[in-house]
Amino acid sequence: MIRRLAAALLILALAGCDGGSKPAPAAAPSNKPAARVEAHYKATPSKVLNTVRKRGYVACGVNPGLPGFAYPDVRGNWRGFDVDFCRAVAAAVLGDAGKVRFTPIPARDRFSALQRGEIDILSRNTSWSYSRDTGLALDFAATTYFDGQGFMAPKALGLTSAQELSGARICVQAGTASEDNLADFFRARGLTYKPVVVASEAEARRLYENDGCDVFTADISALAGSRSVLNNPGAHVILPDVISKEPLGPVVRQNDPVWADIVRWSVYATILGEELGLSSKTVTQARETASDPQTRRLLGVEGDYGAMLGLSKDWAYQIIRQVGAYHEIFRRDVGAASPLKLDRGLNALWSAPKPGLLYAPPLR
């Protein structure tokens, strides 16, 4: 008992030694805004980018000849939708959209040519699929065109649906997703058909036009391109059936993520350009007068987003100035100003009056 009493007296004595001081009051909350932390990024070196700069041009693999997407004009200059996205990358990394060399590649060789390093980008109406993305050591950088597989037939046959094609001879290109989709479509419905397998779109067109097959199947955009160069385009109809999803876009090797980002954001720069109301004709003035932070960031007036990819500040400005925003590329190559006259459809902006699937992440 004596020990407990002594301990209690000692505690009371020690407590009284602080001179009766009160606990310090809590700090009053500050109304001042927190200081903004600026992140400083250093670009990870890209082997492909370094090679391209030393070489002086982008090596791009394209379709040997698909109207609207990739084809040499009468002067031998490459034109088309897929071609323009190669030019966009060249504008971003070299400051000159003309510094591209195009290699026409058959469908069966397109992935191996990229894997072997013969090209830097494959921009060849190629569909993004699970097995291609995961099994070939390749990356699909972005979707430039949302498509689907369809069928073209002579109007004279009076067909209204692909369900009426049982027993038909159908031209299809070897080594493409179209070949597998065709087999799946008929098997799922218990229908029969005779595949006429060809090596190229050009051969399929020739056979189809000369009664070598009854129907031609491919991506609908490719069918529209093929129809535009037939002797009598009006005598052929694309059936309303869409039997697959075909997101088309550029492909790169999987071992250089920075190069993949460069190609991806070169595509997105064209989409953001359309979203912000920019065009090749207005972008120079916008760079001088724009007050909108998004526009200023995209055009390199504010911040240095190019440095994150090892590019100059004006990389996106050069894309839009030299190649155009997405709506310009679409219109001249496959849209209203082209022989294909394709509607925007799924390829309209997400914010359009008739919304599509086209969407780019924010640049911030």
URDA-V277456 format. One record per helix or strand of 2 or more residues. SS is the DSSP state (~ for helix, > for strand). FROM is the first residue (numbers start at 1). TO is the last residue. If there is no record, write none. Layout:
# URDA-V277456
SS/FROM/TO
SS/FROM/TO
This chain:
# URDA-V277456
~/2/18
~/47/55
>/58/62
>/70/72
>/78/79
~/81/94
>/100/104
~/107/115
>/121/122
~/130/135
>/138/140
>/145/147
>/149/154
~/155/157
~/162/164
>/168/173
~/177/189
>/193/198
~/201/209
>/215/219
~/220/228
~/233/235
>/236/238
>/246/248
>/251/253
~/257/275
~/283/289
~/293/298
~/305/309
~/315/322
~/326/333
~/345/347
